Amino acid sequence: MGTSNENLDKELGLDYPVNWEYKLITDTSDDLKNSIKELLGNRNYKLVFSKKSKNGKYDSYILSLTVHSDEDRKGIYESLKKDKNIKIII
């Protein structure tokens, strides 16, 4: 699985809580929706289709939600990274 964590390890100087977006690339859209629902539970979030890859094999989605701290933001990222349905996180 590929990931982009350039914003993960450094302090960003954000004023929490803040709305944060993760771009997710998957080849299994239905499974992704179920995974996100299971991962985030009762948290409010939006998962919006972004686009299909040129060859049609992958779909990208934007996951938007409020994060409350660096630890929260990084924890969500780490959980997403472990999900077998997510190929890349940007």
C-alpha angles and dihedrals in degrees: 000000000000122000138178111218103162089122094042104072101039128072108251098194092235123167104231137251093050136159109252131189130208119190109216126196117200142162094207110057098175093049090047092057091051092046093051092048091051094044097048099035111181096356117121112247142147123225110192128181110242107179148314121252120256093258093041095240098112136042125203125212135185115227111199125185143138115268119198103200144357088267091053092048093047093044092055090048092051091049091049090048091057094052112107092212094061115079099176135012119200 
